[in-house]
Amino acid sequence: MTSKPTLCALQFAYEGRSFEENFATLQMLLEQTPSHSIVLAPELCLSAYSYDNMEAAAAFSAHVLPSLEKLSSNKTFGLTLIEKTDLGYMNNFKLFHHGKLICTRAKAKLFTLGEEEHYFSAGKDEDIRLIEVNGIKIAVLICFELRFPTLWEQIKGADLILVPAYWGKLRKKHFEVLTTALAISNQAYVLCANGADESMAKSSAIISPFGDVTSDDNSKLIMQTFDFHEIKKMRRYLDIGLDYNAANGSF
């Protein structure tokens, strides 16, 4: 395991742009991230919420999957995509690691203010679990899922929590407070990536187990080192009963 991989939050505007243009932006940013880094892109960064073009968005997702695998050849990379399944369209999180797709799960909590439930089928809460990649226990909360305390309970023991988001600027403070609290309460790193369109909160960040925030609303790429020692130090310094060795799954 690389002891101190670089955490990378991507932050760019993609609403109203073509799928191809968004993929080109994503590829350019991924190519700027270091080898052995852990990279997160904003929610639905290739298509946005293409409610008027879901079929095309799903087709594009299927088309670029092999390219996304190749882009992860020397790193770990996560994003969400619109995909068509037997249950309908889903907002699926994908985690790629060293050229392979290692995890897929559907967004379980759909944002009713955005009428997501009219366009997407929801995933299952029980699919939200820890996975292990190179010794790092990783959890994922997709945008609106961040607001549910019961889901926070399900991911206790994570070393790194990924939050891909499409979070509006009217609730910017909520996003910043919740992601910071998530890091502090779990004594873990939080890597959150949000869109940068005019209506979005931005606030992409890497937050340490102590609650220190690395963020820049004017940057498309935010980076900070992941250090296991910081997690262990916090869990020794303030023992709140987190079992460092617990994990619900591994790859």
VOMAR-632118 format. One record per residue: x, y, z of N, C-alpha, C, CB in turn. Coordinates in steps of 0.001 Angstrom, whole numbers, padded with zeros to 6 digits, always signed. Glycine has a CB too. Layout:
XYZXYZXYZXYZ...
This chain:
+000832-001196+000000+000000+000000+000000+000864+001243+000000-000940+000008+001205+000518+002237-000796+001170+003539-000731+000723+004194+000561+000827+004432-001979+001673+004495+001470+001310+004922+002816+000638+006290+002837+002535+004947+003693+001035+007165+001931+000463+008508+001924+000021+008905+000515+001479+009523+002469-001066+008314+000028-001575+008724-001289-002096+010152-001234-002693+007768-001768-002196+010771-002378-002746+012120-002472-004247+012048-002717-002051+012922-003597-005006+012772-001918-006446+012893-002129-006694+014069-003065-007209+013082-000773-007540+013878-004074-007778+014898-005094-009279+015110-005290-007111+014497-006430-009728+016334-005059-011129+016695-005304-011202+017511-006591-011731+017501-004097-012021+017061-007529-012227+017799-008766-013425+018731-008594-012443+016830-009966-013363+019885-009240-014413+020894-009102-014499+021702-010394-014140+021827-007880-015522+021422-011193-015635+022138-012460-017093+022287-012853-014858+021415-013565-017345+023218-013765-018705+023464-014256-019015+022511-015402-018874+024939-014714-020224+021953-015404-020569+021000-016462-022028+021067-016885-020252+019608-016009-022821+021871-016240-024235+021975-016594-024388+022685-017945-025019+022730-015489-025214+022132-018830-025467+022755-020126-024396+022507-021166-025626+024205-019948-023368+021749-020815-022307+021414-021764-022550+020009-022328-020905+021500-021082-021921+019723-023456-022107+018405-024062-021418+017340-023222-021564+018384-025505-021883+016114-023348-021255+015000-022650-019781+014895-023043-021994+013681-022958-019513+015071-024311-018134+014961-024809-017231+016033-024208-018110+015063-026337-017742+017255-024094-016949+018337-023517-016658+018055-022044-017680+019688-023670-017647+017572-021329-017441+017259-019916-016453+016119-019728-018762+016907-019258-016518+015128-020614-015560+014030-020513-014141+014528-020781-015926+012904-021497-013995+015437-021745-012671+015990-022051-012117+016753-020841-012744+016924-023289-012972+017508-020154-012541+018225-018951-012131+017251-017865-013654+019145-018440-012941+016223-017655-012619+015215-016655-011294+014536-016971-013735+014179-016567-011100+014153-018217-009855+013496-018600-008652+014405-018364-009910+013070-020065-008777+015672-018727-007677+016616-018529-007300+016726-017051-008056+017997-019079-008305+016811-016185-008034+016948-014756-007453+015667-014176-009307+017327-014008-007979+014518-014595-007443+013250-014110-005979+013093-014475-008245+012087-014670-005625+013547-015648-004236+013438-016097-003298+014336-015299-004138+013779-017569-003863+015310-014581-003058+016192-013732-002867+015648-012321-003699+017555-013659-003578+014588-011976-003467+014045-010626-002294+013077-010535-004770+013343-010216-001666+012977-009370-000481+012111-009228-000825+010624-009328+000205+012381-007892+000182+009833-009642+000034+008385-009587-000297+007962-008154+001325+007677-010088-001079+006913-008036-001467+006350-006740-002317+007308-005909-000231+005966-005958-002917+008291-006561-003813+009198-005851-005215+008604-005779-003847+010577-006539-006043+009205-004941-007458+008860-004833-008239+010093-005259-007848+008399-003368-008997+009966-006341-009611+011121-007003-011129+010985-006975-009105+011255-008465-011810+012092-006711-013266+012095-006725-013765+013232-007601-013832+012222-005295-014737+012916-008469-015375+013908-009336-016761+014248-008794-015473+013386-010797-017300+015424-009146-018642+015804-008697-019714+014855-009230-018955+017230-009134-020846+014881-008578-021968+014027-008956-022416+014304-010392-023138+014231-007990-022575+013237-011168-023056+013306-012556-022294+014354-013369-024556+013624-012581-020966+014325-013248-020147+015369-013871-020082+015259-015395-018749+015318-013308-020502+014145-015964-020486+014023-017425-021788+014490-018064-020217+012587-017821-022882+014369-017346-024190+014621-017954-025042+015650-017234-024943+013356-018030-024686+015983-015971-025579+016706-015071-026900+015931-014982-025815+018182-015568-027948+016587-014535-029244+015904-014423-029999+016061-015744-030089+016479-013225-029680+015208-016689-030228+015312-018047-031626+014699-018113-029296+014617-019063-032558+015313-017399-033903+014752-017345-034577+014701-018712-034751+015553-016394-034176+015597-019595-034776+015615-020930-034013+014737-021924-034836+017039-021449-032968+014060-021440-032124+013289-022360-031502+012091-021652-031021+014181-022954-032302+011398-020850-031784+010335-020007-031243+009153-020831-032873+009855-019062-031929+008830-021903-031495+007711-022737-030101+007958-023305-032492+007475-023876-029881+009171-023818-028577+009508-024382-027503+009551-023298-028643+010854-025109-027864+010063-022119-026902+010117-021017-026473+008715-020601-027501+010862-019817-027442+007801-020502-027128+006425-020136-026273+005751-021203-028412+005631-019914-026571+006022-022459-025781+005446-023552-024343+005963-023515-026427+005772-024914-024191+007248-023211-022845+007819-023131-022072+007200-021963-022915+009360-022974-022746+007000-020835-022099+006353-019687-021547+004987-020075-023089+006208-018517-022378+004201-020754-021936+002869-021180-020749+002961-022143-023097+002110-021846-020782+003969-023004-019736+004140-024011-018382+004472-023378-020133+005238-024993-018374+005285-022319-017098+005750-021755-016568+004872-020627-017253+007153-021248-017311+003871-020209-016824+003023-019118-015429+002446-019376-017797+001893-018884-015157+001893-020557-013800+001386-020802-012736+002482-020696-013729+000742-022179-013054+003687-021146-012102+004797-021056-011862+005203-019608-012606+005999-021859-012913+005171-018792-012764+005496-017379-011883+004475-016677-014130+005567-016701-012030+003221-017057-011163+002196-016485-009701+002483-016823-011568+000801-016994-009424+002839-018061-008053+003138-018473-007494+004352-017743-007994+003369-019973-008344+005355-017514-007887+006568-016833-007516+006300-015373-008966+007643-016902-007986+005172-014842-007672+004824-013455-006508+003843-013359-008897+004234-012775-005753+003706-014422-004738+002644-014485-003704+002739-013371-004034+002686-015819-003423+003946-012877-002413+004096-011828-002958+004870-010627-001177+004802-012385-004289+004812-010436-004893+005537-009322-006255+004946-008996-005022+007038-009650-006897+005499-007993-008267+005141-007621-009149+006344-007923-008370+004720-006102-010288+006107-008543-011100+007209-009051-012581+006897-008916-010756+007502-010512-013361+007865-008409-014791+007668-008249-015610+008790-008872-015128+007546-006793-016780+008428-009390-017745+009393-009931-019104+008723-009988-017314+009907-011348-020157+009498-010273-021463+008892-010502-021885+009125-011952-022520+009468-009522-022683+008163-012450-023133+008169-013831-024618+007831-013898-022313+007176-014673-025311+008341-014909-026664+007895-015201-026576+006575-015952-027451+008963-016024-027222+005535-015426-027217+004227-016072-028637+003685-016145-026296+003242-015316-028909+002953-017203-030215+002324-017388-030130+000878-016942-030684+002417-018866-031028+000488-016029-031032-000865-015479-032427-001469-015629-030592-000861-013987-032572-002697-015190-033880-003347-015219-034881-002640-014310-033749-004808-014809-034372-001888-013327-035236-001166-012397-035517+000269-012844-034608-001154-011022-034942+000648-013984-035091+002014-014483-033752+002732-014470-036120+002790-013646-033793+004039-014648-032557+004828-014605-032086+004969-013165-032768+006226-015243-030769+004861-012994-030188+005006-011662-028982+005938-011710-029782+003632-011094-028789+006623-010609-027609+007462-010412-026593+006584-009681-027946+008798-009596-025682+005987-010440-024788+004967-009904-023392+005507-009627-024703+003803-010861-022923+005272-008406-021534+005562-008073-020656+004437-008595-021349+005743-006543-019536+004821-009191-018569+003856-009717-017208+004145-009089-018492+003923-011283-016561+003104-008617-015198+003248-008112-014267+002388-008952-015111+002853-006610-013274+003034-009547-012281+002359-010379-010955+002333-009623-012124+003069-011767-010237+001245-009788-008949+001102-009104-007980+000356-010002-009113+000364-007750-006911+001051-010377-005843+000459-011185-006379-000273-012412-005025-000497-010341-007261+000420-013137-007738-000078-014410-008948-000981-014359-006670-000785-015061-009520-001160-013168-010681-002038-013039-011810-001342-012289-010295-003335-012324-013043-001662-012670-014213-001222-011926-014393-002173-010746-015496-001186-012836-014323-001634-009514-014363-002516-008337-015628-002343-007504-013154-002263-007465-016407-001302-007763-017598-001093-006946-018630-000277-007715-017235-000389-005625-019886-000684-007622-021010+000075-008174-022138+000054-007156-021482-000511-009551-022734+001193-006882-023964+001202-006096-024813+002405-006483-023651+001224-004582-026119+002249-006349-027048+003305-006734-027303+004263-005574-028365+002702-007219-027528+005522-005905-027890+006520-004905-029179+006078-004217-028057+007931-005551-029140+006002-002887-030267+005465-002126-031263+006534-001692-029759+004738-000915-030788+007740-001457-031650+008823-000992-031781+009871-002102-031085+009464+000315-032928+009895-002752-033158+010809-003866-033675+012145-003342-034155+010199-004879-033219+013230-003956-033497+014590-003491-034870+015031-003994-032395+015578-003970-035833+015065-003085-037216+015342-003495-037401+016773-003995-038161+015085-002335-036617+017729-003476-036743+019110-003960-036333+019221-005424-035889+020058-003105-035497+018298-005866-035096+018264-007266-035896+017286-008098-033653+017927-007368-036931+016701-007486-037827+015749-008146-037080+014541-008725-038596+016451-009254-035993+014170-008069-035201+013035-008564-036014+011745-008606-033966+012833-007688-036955+011616-007663-037724+010371-007598-038608+010151-008818-038576+010365-006359-038848+011217-009601-039651+011080-010821-038831+010537-011993-040259+012426-011199-037510+010553-011854-036644+010177-012972-035724+008992-012654-035807+011364-013383-035408+008815-011368-034477+007766-010974-035149+006752-010061-033259+008369-010282-034696+005519-010141-035025+004514-009144-033973+004582-008041-035095+003083-009777-034416+004421-006810-033498+004525-005673-032783+003211-005417-034250+004959-004418-031561+003325-004930-030840+002151-004467-031284+001772-003068-029336+002396-004499-030541+000867-002448-030891+000359-001125-029926+000898-000072-030885-001179-001118-030481+001303+001066-029650+001796+002160-028596+000774+002565-030517+002153+003361-028979-000508+002561-028065-001539+003038-026851-001729+002129-028800-002845+003172-026900-001172+000926-025739-001255+000039-024657-000248+000399-026167-001046-001393-024979+000663+001306-023998+001654+001751-023149+001003+002844-024699+002975+002275-021930+000646+002512-021061-000120+003403-019620+000273+003153-021255-001641+003201-018751-000239+003989-017322+000018+003809-016737-000970+002804-016573-000077+005159-015838-000450+001990-015030-001314+001141-013568-000994+001432-015373-001118-000384-012702-001921+001169-011291-001717+001463-010483-001719+000179-010773-002793+002422-009693-000682+000003-008835-000537-001164-007433-000198-000678-009377+000558-002140-006494-001070-000958-005108-000857-000517-005010-000579+000973-004489+000293-001285-005824-001270+001754-005773-001110+003196-006545+000071+003739-004385-000993+003615-007150+000865+002862-007934+002030+003284-009414+001674+003236-007634+003271+002382-010094+001830+004356-011527+001553+004405-012282+002791+003919-011975+001155+005851-013010+002614+002825-013654+003728+002131-015168+003589+002205-013193+003795+000662-015845+004707+002469-017303+004781+002419-017694+005885+001442-017911+005044+003840-018933+005811+000958-019429+006806-000004-020819+007262+000419-019460+006224-001453-021012+008572+000477-022335+009173+000632-022546+010104-000554-022474+009945+002006-023582+009845-001325-023822+010609-002548-024751+011782-002255-024423+009705-003650-024215+012976-002293-024950+014235-002186-025984+014214-001053-025640+014541-003507-027275+014116-001356-028353+014221-000374-028218+013187+000744-029698+014062-001061-027561+012061+000477-027349+011047+001509-026581+011603+002704-026603+009856+000926-025828+012673+002479-025042+013299+003537-025908+013762+004706-024269+014475+002977-027180+014015+004470-028064+014579+005498-028672+013533+006442-029175+015344+004833-028434+012247+006232-029151+011213+006975-028287+010604+008078-029624+010120+006025-028624+010892+009350-027829+010368+010474-027745+008846+010493-028416+010846+011783-028791+008165+010045-028750+006700+010052-027657+006174+009124-030113+006126+009638-027389+006898+008031-026327+006473+007119-024950+006745+007713-026466+007184+005770-024835+007798+008528-023579+008050+009225-023240+006858+010126-023666+009359+010057-024261+006291+010756-024041+005141+011628-023509+003944+010834-025342+004762+012350-024007+003797+009595-023621+002630+008788-022162+002655+008351-024499+002541+007568-021567+003837+008334-020205+003933+007800-019163+004187+008884-020135+005035+006766-019537+003981+010129-018561+004123+011208-017378+003197+010970-019210+003826+012574-016201+003698+011252-014989+002919+011055-014293+003193+009740-015305+001480+011145-014896+004037+008895-014248+004386+007620-013001+005224+007883-015230+005156+006691-011993+005030+007051-010804+005876+007068-010978+007089+006147-009568+005065+006649-011760+006878+005099-011956+007902+004071-013400+007843+003604-010971+007703+002872-014080+009003+003624-015466+009073+003173-015530+009965+001937-016404+009611+004303-016039+009421+000844-016168+010147-000411-017577+010731-000506-015865+009221-001625-017658+012004-000888-018956+012667-001038-019014+013356-002402-019196+013697+000113-019439+012636-003454-019668+013291-004755-021004+014039-004689-019669+012236-005938-021014+015304-005111-022207+016119-004872-022525+017054-006030-022033+016925-003611-023784+017439-006047-024303+018471-006953-025170+019359-006063-025132+017850-008202-024502+020098-005168-025114+020773-004025-025263+022258-004330-024273+020561-002740-026487+022758-004213-026781+024143-004573-026188+025179-003632-028245+024333-004629-025888+026367-004174-025220+027408-003393-026104+027989-002292-024767+028516-004307-027435+027864-002404-028308+028367-001348-028107+027606-000042-029764+028276-001783-027574+026388-000134-027317+025575+001057-025822+025275+001200-028120+024259+000993-025010+026224+000761-023548+026076+000821-023063+025824+002247-022866+027324+000256-023579+026602+003203-023153+026443+004591-023481+025049+005097-023814+027497+005482-024645+024527+004727-025024+023177+005146-023985+022156+004669-026424+022814+004600-023581+022280+003417-022619+021335+002841-021291+021398+003596-022395+021634+001339-020833+022597+003852-019546+022766+004530-019605+022276+005976-019118+024233+004496-020682+022572+006677-020807+022139+008074-020951+020623+008163-022012+022822+008745-021785+020048+007308-022020+018610+007364-020772+017802+007004-023156+018239+006434-020054+018218+005970-018859+017465+005584-017771+017576+006653-018324+017967+004232-017642+018746+007257-016654+018904+008332-017050+018081+009555-016508+020391+008718-018330+018129+009909-018804+017337+011047-018629+015848+010793-020271+017646+011339-018818+015434+009546-018642+014022+009187-017209+013571+009449-019008+013791+007709-016245+014416+009088-014837+014088+009326-014535+014027+010820-013923+015119+008647-015012+015013+011567-014725+015069+012997-015386+013906+013734-015199+016404+013585-016645+013619+013407-017378+012579+014136-016846+011186+013841-018853+012642+013792-016287+011005+012660-015724+009703+012280-014216+009639+012472-016059+009396+010837-013608+010771+012835-012152+010840+012976-011495+010233+011742-011680+010105+014265-011965+010709+010600-011553+010172+009301-011395+011316+008317-012578+009132+008771-010812+011016+007175-010746+011994+006088-012061+012004+005328-009570+011682+005132-012472+013185+004909-013601+013337+004001-013095+014016+002736-014762+014156+004661-013396+013401+001608-013043+013938+000291-014354+014245-000424-012146+012924-000544-014660+015535-000593-015932+015902-001217-015677+016712-002487-016814+016706-000230-016436+016392-003529-016304+017048-004830-017675+017537-005267-015692+016084-005893-017780+018834-005515-019054+019437-005901-018897+020188-007222-019567+020390-004792-020008+020405-007893-019990+021143-009149-019647+022610-008946-021326+021022-009841-019203+023254-010018-018786+024662-009949-019630+025572-010826-017335+024790-010349-020806+025111-011256-021693+025979-012020-022200+027121-011145-022874+025176-012593-022777+028132-011766-023219+029329-011052-024191+028996-009927-023869+030302-012018-025007+027968-010115-026008+027612-009107-025467+026703-008008-027174+026941-009772-024214+026269-008136-023659+025286-007216-022874+025925-006070-022770+024332-007969-022776+025204-004962-022090+025698-003770-020573+025672-003903-022499+024887-002574-020064+024893-004867-018622+024607-004922-018236+023931-003604-017772+025931-005162-017297+024506-002843-016926+023961-001519-016348+022558-001574-018128+023952-000619-015826+022144-002739-015082+020886-002789-013920+020984-001807-014571+020578-004243-013598+019874-001149-012614+019974-000079-012054+018616+000295-013227+020631+001137-010914+018661+000974-010389+017525+001710-010350+017961+003168-008960+017074+001180-010984+017168+004022-011105+017516+005437-010404+016445+006255-012600+017657+005866-009548+016865+007173-008751+015934+007967-009552+015367+009129-007496+016623+008488-009043+014305+009766-009735+013741+010935-009882+014737+012082-008993+012519+011430-009058+015768+012112-009154+016816+013130-010151+017901+012745-007790+017438+013367-010568+017911+011471-011507+018905+010988-010878+020047+010219-012256+019449+012117-009581+019940+009924-008928+020966+009106-009379+020819+007656-007376+020860+009212-009708+021947+007023-010304+021940+005687-009329+022511+004668-011618+022740+005673-009101+021759+003595-008357+022250+002437-009361+022445+001313-007201+021258+002015-009584+023697+000911-010633+024004-000060-010273+025264-000823-012000+024168+000636-010751+025375-002060-010520+026563-002878-011601+026625-003948-009092+026546-003521-012548+027527-003786-013660+027624-004727-013227+028048-006123-014680+028592-004208-012010+028546-006261-011526+029010-007564-010650+027982-008278-010750+030294-007392-010483+026830-007663-009604+025805-008237-010413+024637-008780-008602+025307-007187-009938+024055-009883-010566+022855-010437-010005+021573-009836-010392+022828-011937-008884+021701-009124-008218+020533-008560-007669+020897-007183-007079+020027-009500-008152+020219-006163-007739+020456-004781-007077+019184-004280-008956+020866-003868-005898+019302-003682-005139+018115-003292-004628+018233-001864-003970+017893-004248-004566+017098-001193-004038+017018+000164-003617+015582+000426-005091+017497+001216-002596+015405+001228-002075+014063+001514-002958+013323+002501-000654+014149+002058-003186+012039+002226-003845+011132+003170-002774+010511+004048-004677+010027+002428-002980+010574+005378-001977+010068+006312-002670+009213+007377-001182+011242+006970-002427+007911+007360-003015+007015+008358-002686+007459+009782-002527+005586+008135-001490+008028+009958-001065+008436+011295-002031+009455+011891+000351+009019+011250-002593+010325+011061-003524+011336+011564-004813+010694+012081-003849+012353+010462-005252+009636+011427-006444+008918+011888-006158+008220+013215-006907+007889+010828-005062+007495+013269-004710+006767+014480-004488+007724+015648-003459+005919+014245-003849+008859+015373-003585+009842+016422-004878+010385+017020-002747+010988+015871-005846+010728+016149-007112+011255+016638-007878+010206+017432-007961+011755+015477-007838+008964+016987-008606+007913+017658-007975+007488+018979-008740+006709+016749-006667+007735+019126-006031+007538+020431-006264+008745+021339-004521+007287+020261-006159+009930+020757-006271+011184+021516-007669+011352+022092-005926+012385+020626-008691+011083+021292-010083+011167+021731-010763+009839+021399-010829+012375+021049-010736+008915+022334-011283+007587+022115-012803+007637+022233-010686+006573+023120-013495+007512+021093-014962+007516+021103-015517+006148+020702-015502+008604+020153-014653+005138+020767-015113+003777+020559-015097+003294+019128-016459+003651+021072-014418+004017+018236-014321+003545+016859-013336+002388+016788-013890+004690+015910-013745+001321+016160-012894+000144+016003-012083+000321+014734-013735-001174+015955-010815+000629+014883-009984+000926+013717-009874-000261+012772-008600+001353+014160-009952-001489+013287-009739-002665+012446-011014-003203+011807-009103-003745+013253-012170-002574+012096-013438-003079+011543-013552-002730+010081-014641-002511+012311-014109-003654+009300-014393-003396+007891-015506-004338+007446-013113-003581+007008-016381-003852+006592-017503-004649+006140-017261-005337+004799-018714-003789+006047-016158-005009+004156-015900-005622+002849-014515-005281+002388-016927-005169+001809-014025-005972+001418-012678-005698+000917-012574-006116-000531-011616-006421+001760-011579-005511-001188-011269-005881-002566-009786-006150-002658-011700-004771-003570
